[in-house]
Amino acid sequence: MNNYNNKKQIVFENIKDFDLAETFECGQCFRWNPHNDEYEGVSCGKEAHVNISNGNLIISVLEENPDKEFWEKYFDVNLDYQKVKDEIKDIHPVLKEACKYAPGIRILNQEPWETLCSFIISQNNNIPRIKGIIHRLCEIFGEKIENNYSFPSAEKIALLSEEDLKPLRCGFRVPYILDAAKKVSNREVDLLSLKNLPLEDARKELIKIHGVGPKVAECTLLYGLHRLDAFPIDVWMKKIMNKFFKNESPQIFGRFAGIAQQYLFHYIRMNPKLLEE
């Protein structure tokens, strides 16, 4: 381990509605891990240790010139999540309970290519295995940074073969990763442009990629492009919609559908018996 006694600190004071465990462990990201009373991880080639103390978000880095604006955006510091909850909580009693259950969940502003690739890897997979595959991908093909590795670019992955990716042990997902890398690197799918497209058009662009269906597309839009109107539907969310929102579409949740989805997903996944009542 490098010496974090030489760290530089970025501090955001009086942060409300933010819990690191709830945010990092709710299924939206795969490169943050608990370490003592903090989390350590990497985003966009930047390694950090993060903790919350006395209402302050403290980000410790080894960079000479810490990028405060990057982390401010990454942790969605400027969105008032209490106002979001006030706007969505009365849509349904179960959503009100979900907002209370894990009020500290925030939607991270992750790098779009990393998010797309990570959720391709996540298909029919569990979180420990997803994390293992992503760790191997970064260790083998990323660049060394401090104690960790950067996420390899689409351009780098596009030059590889299925044989090259065998050490990742990610099975049927290999051709999907390669197709995504090629389409992103040659701009056949321009990820950054998806931020401003109508949501349906943005989905259609992502589904051009072999192996990307509605769920992976929606996760990429929500977690990688901060499209808070996106609404990923997996097995859990199908059950939730059928149980509590039958005959309704995600549009019922409005402009913060993605945040509502995250609260509901986490609440019901932690309390599955509610689906049986």
C-alpha positions as CSV (number, residue, x, y, z in Angstrom):
1,M,0.0,0.0,0.0
2,N,1.2,3.5,-0.7
3,N,1.4,5.8,2.2
4,Y,-1.9,7.6,2.7
5,N,-0.2,9.7,5.4
6,N,0.9,11.9,2.5
7,K,-2.6,12.2,1.2
8,K,-4.4,15.4,0.1
9,Q,-7.9,15.9,1.3
10,I,-11.0,17.2,-0.4
11,V,-13.8,18.1,2.0
12,F,-17.4,18.8,1.3
13,E,-19.0,20.1,4.4
14,N,-22.5,19.5,5.8
15,I,-23.4,16.7,3.4
16,K,-26.9,15.4,4.0
17,D,-28.7,12.3,2.6
18,F,-25.5,10.5,1.9
19,D,-24.4,7.1,3.2
20,L,-21.4,5.5,1.7
21,A,-22.4,1.9,2.3
22,E,-25.9,2.4,1.0
23,T,-24.5,4.1,-2.1
24,F,-21.6,1.8,-2.9
25,E,-23.4,-1.5,-2.0
26,C,-26.7,-0.9,-3.8
27,G,-25.6,-2.5,-7.1
28,Q,-24.8,0.6,-9.1
29,C,-21.0,0.3,-9.0
30,F,-18.3,-2.4,-8.6
31,R,-14.9,-0.8,-7.8
32,W,-15.4,0.5,-4.3
33,N,-14.6,-1.7,-1.3
34,P,-14.9,-1.1,2.5
35,H,-11.6,-0.6,4.3
36,N,-11.8,0.0,8.1
37,D,-14.2,3.0,8.5
38,E,-13.9,4.2,4.9
39,Y,-14.2,3.0,1.3
40,E,-11.4,2.8,-1.2
41,G,-11.9,2.7,-5.0
42,V,-11.1,4.1,-8.4
43,S,-13.0,6.2,-11.0
44,C,-11.6,7.7,-14.2
45,G,-8.1,6.7,-13.2
46,K,-8.4,8.5,-9.9
47,E,-7.9,6.5,-6.7
48,A,-9.4,7.7,-3.5
49,H,-10.2,6.8,0.1
50,V,-13.6,8.2,1.1
51,N,-15.3,8.6,4.5
52,I,-18.0,10.7,6.1
53,S,-17.2,12.3,9.5
54,N,-19.4,14.7,11.4
55,G,-21.5,15.4,8.3
56,N,-18.5,16.1,6.1
57,L,-17.6,14.1,3.0
58,I,-13.8,13.6,3.1
59,I,-12.0,12.3,0.0
60,S,-8.3,11.4,0.4
61,V,-6.1,11.2,-2.6
62,L,-2.4,10.9,-3.5
63,E,-2.6,13.3,-6.4
64,E,-0.5,16.4,-6.2
65,N,-3.4,18.6,-7.4
66,P,-6.7,17.0,-6.2
67,D,-9.6,17.5,-8.6
68,K,-12.4,18.8,-6.4
69,E,-14.8,19.4,-9.3
70,F,-14.5,15.8,-10.5
71,W,-15.5,14.4,-7.1
72,E,-18.2,17.0,-6.6
73,K,-19.8,15.7,-9.8
74,Y,-19.1,12.1,-9.2
75,F,-20.8,12.1,-5.8
76,D,-23.7,14.3,-7.1
77,V,-23.0,16.7,-4.2
78,N,-25.1,19.5,-5.6
79,L,-28.4,17.6,-6.0
80,D,-30.7,18.0,-3.0
81,Y,-31.8,14.5,-2.4
82,Q,-34.3,15.5,0.3
83,K,-36.2,17.5,-2.2
84,V,-36.1,14.5,-4.6
85,K,-37.6,12.3,-1.9
86,D,-40.2,14.9,-1.1
87,E,-41.2,14.9,-4.8
88,I,-41.5,11.1,-5.2
89,K,-42.4,9.7,-1.8
90,D,-46.1,10.1,-2.1
91,I,-46.4,8.3,-5.4
92,H,-47.0,5.0,-3.4
93,P,-46.7,3.9,0.2
94,V,-44.0,1.3,-0.6
95,L,-41.9,4.1,-2.2
96,K,-42.3,6.2,0.9
97,E,-41.0,3.3,3.0
98,A,-38.2,2.7,0.5
99,C,-37.1,6.3,0.8
100,K,-37.0,6.0,4.6
101,Y,-35.2,2.6,4.5
102,A,-32.0,3.8,2.8
103,P,-32.2,7.6,2.6
104,G,-28.5,7.9,2.0
105,I,-28.4,6.4,-1.5
106,R,-27.1,8.7,-4.2
107,I,-26.7,8.0,-7.9
108,L,-23.0,8.3,-8.8
109,N,-21.8,10.0,-12.0
110,Q,-19.7,7.1,-13.3
111,E,-17.7,7.1,-16.5
112,P,-20.0,6.0,-19.4
113,W,-17.7,3.4,-21.1
114,E,-16.8,1.8,-17.8
115,T,-20.5,1.6,-16.8
116,L,-21.5,0.1,-20.1
117,C,-18.8,-2.6,-19.9
118,S,-19.4,-3.3,-16.2
119,F,-23.1,-3.9,-16.8
120,I,-22.5,-6.1,-19.8
121,I,-20.3,-8.2,-17.4
122,S,-23.1,-8.0,-14.8
123,Q,-25.5,-10.0,-16.9
124,N,-26.6,-13.3,-15.2
125,N,-23.9,-12.7,-12.6
126,N,-23.5,-12.0,-8.9
127,I,-21.7,-9.0,-7.4
128,P,-18.5,-10.8,-6.0
129,R,-18.0,-12.4,-9.4
130,I,-18.7,-9.2,-11.3
131,K,-16.1,-7.4,-9.1
132,G,-13.6,-10.2,-9.7
133,I,-13.9,-10.0,-13.5
134,I,-13.7,-6.2,-13.5
135,H,-10.6,-6.4,-11.2
136,R,-8.9,-8.8,-13.6
137,L,-9.9,-6.6,-16.6
138,C,-8.3,-3.6,-15.0
139,E,-5.2,-5.4,-13.7
140,I,-4.4,-7.0,-17.1
141,F,-5.3,-4.2,-19.5
142,G,-5.5,-1.0,-17.4
143,E,-2.7,1.3,-16.4
144,K,-1.1,1.2,-12.9
145,I,-2.2,4.0,-10.6
146,E,-1.0,4.2,-7.0
147,N,-2.4,1.0,-5.4
148,N,-4.8,0.1,-8.2
149,Y,-5.4,0.1,-12.0
150,S,-7.4,2.3,-14.3
151,F,-10.3,0.9,-16.3
152,P,-9.0,0.1,-19.8
153,S,-10.4,2.4,-22.6
154,A,-12.8,1.1,-25.3
155,E,-10.1,1.9,-27.8
156,K,-7.7,-0.5,-26.0
157,I,-10.2,-3.3,-25.6
158,A,-11.3,-3.0,-29.3
159,L,-7.9,-4.1,-30.4
160,L,-8.1,-7.3,-28.4
161,S,-9.3,-10.8,-29.4
162,E,-11.6,-13.3,-27.6
163,E,-8.4,-15.2,-26.8
164,D,-6.9,-12.2,-25.1
165,L,-9.9,-11.9,-22.9
166,K,-10.0,-15.5,-21.8
167,P,-8.1,-14.8,-18.5
168,L,-11.0,-12.7,-17.4
169,R,-13.1,-15.8,-17.1
170,C,-16.3,-14.0,-18.1
171,G,-17.7,-16.7,-20.5
172,F,-20.4,-15.7,-23.0
173,R,-19.9,-12.0,-22.3
174,V,-16.6,-11.8,-24.1
175,P,-18.0,-11.1,-27.6
176,Y,-20.4,-8.6,-26.1
177,I,-17.5,-6.7,-24.5
178,L,-15.6,-6.7,-27.7
179,D,-18.5,-5.5,-29.8
180,A,-19.2,-2.8,-27.3
181,A,-15.6,-1.6,-27.4
182,K,-15.5,-1.5,-31.2
183,K,-18.8,0.3,-31.5
184,V,-17.9,2.9,-28.8
185,S,-14.3,3.4,-30.1
186,N,-15.3,4.0,-33.7
187,R,-18.2,6.2,-32.5
188,E,-20.9,4.0,-34.1
189,V,-22.3,4.4,-30.6
190,D,-21.4,7.9,-29.3
191,L,-21.9,7.6,-25.6
192,L,-21.6,11.2,-24.7
193,S,-24.3,12.2,-27.3
194,L,-26.7,9.9,-25.4
195,K,-26.9,12.4,-22.6
196,N,-28.9,14.8,-24.7
197,L,-31.0,12.5,-26.8
198,P,-34.6,11.7,-26.0
199,L,-34.6,8.7,-23.7
200,E,-36.1,6.3,-26.2
201,D,-33.6,7.2,-28.9
202,A,-30.7,6.8,-26.4
203,R,-31.9,3.3,-25.6
204,K,-32.1,2.4,-29.3
205,E,-28.5,3.5,-29.8
206,L,-27.2,1.3,-26.9
207,I,-29.2,-1.7,-28.1
208,K,-27.2,-1.6,-31.3
209,I,-24.5,-3.3,-29.3
210,H,-24.5,-7.1,-29.5
211,G,-25.6,-8.4,-26.1
212,V,-27.0,-5.1,-24.8
213,G,-30.7,-5.3,-23.9
214,P,-33.0,-2.9,-22.2
215,K,-31.7,-3.5,-18.7
216,V,-28.0,-2.9,-19.6
217,A,-29.0,0.1,-21.7
218,E,-31.0,1.6,-18.9
219,C,-28.2,1.0,-16.3
220,T,-25.7,2.7,-18.6
221,L,-28.0,5.7,-19.0
222,L,-28.7,6.0,-15.3
223,Y,-25.4,5.2,-13.7
224,G,-23.0,6.3,-16.6
225,L,-24.8,9.3,-18.1
226,H,-26.8,10.4,-15.0
227,R,-30.0,10.2,-16.9
228,L,-32.2,10.3,-13.8
229,D,-35.3,9.6,-15.9
230,A,-33.9,6.1,-16.8
231,F,-35.4,3.1,-15.1
232,P,-33.5,-0.2,-15.1
233,I,-35.8,-3.2,-14.9
234,D,-34.3,-6.6,-13.8
235,V,-36.0,-9.6,-12.2
236,W,-36.4,-7.7,-8.9
237,M,-37.9,-4.7,-10.5
238,K,-40.3,-6.8,-12.6
239,K,-41.6,-8.4,-9.3
240,I,-41.9,-4.9,-7.7
241,M,-43.8,-3.4,-10.6
242,N,-46.1,-6.4,-10.8
243,K,-46.8,-6.4,-7.0
244,F,-47.1,-2.7,-6.3
245,F,-47.5,-0.8,-9.6
246,K,-49.5,-3.2,-11.8
247,N,-50.5,-1.8,-15.1
248,E,-48.3,1.3,-14.5
249,S,-45.2,2.3,-16.5
250,P,-42.0,3.8,-15.1
251,Q,-43.3,7.2,-16.2
252,I,-45.3,7.2,-13.0
253,F,-42.1,8.1,-11.2
254,G,-41.4,11.2,-13.3
255,R,-38.1,12.9,-13.8
256,F,-36.5,11.1,-10.9
257,A,-37.5,7.6,-12.0
258,G,-34.0,6.3,-11.7
259,I,-33.6,7.4,-8.1
260,A,-37.0,6.0,-7.2
261,Q,-35.9,2.7,-8.9
262,Q,-32.8,2.6,-6.7
263,Y,-34.7,3.1,-3.5
264,L,-37.3,0.5,-4.4
265,F,-34.7,-2.0,-5.7
266,H,-32.6,-1.8,-2.5
267,Y,-35.5,-1.8,-0.1
268,I,-37.3,-4.9,-1.6
269,R,-34.0,-6.8,-2.2
270,M,-33.2,-6.4,1.5
271,N,-36.8,-7.2,2.5
272,P,-38.0,-9.8,-0.1
273,K,-40.8,-11.0,2.1
274,L,-42.7,-7.9,1.2
275,L,-43.3,-9.4,-2.2
276,E,-45.2,-12.3,-0.6
277,E,-47.5,-10.3,1.6
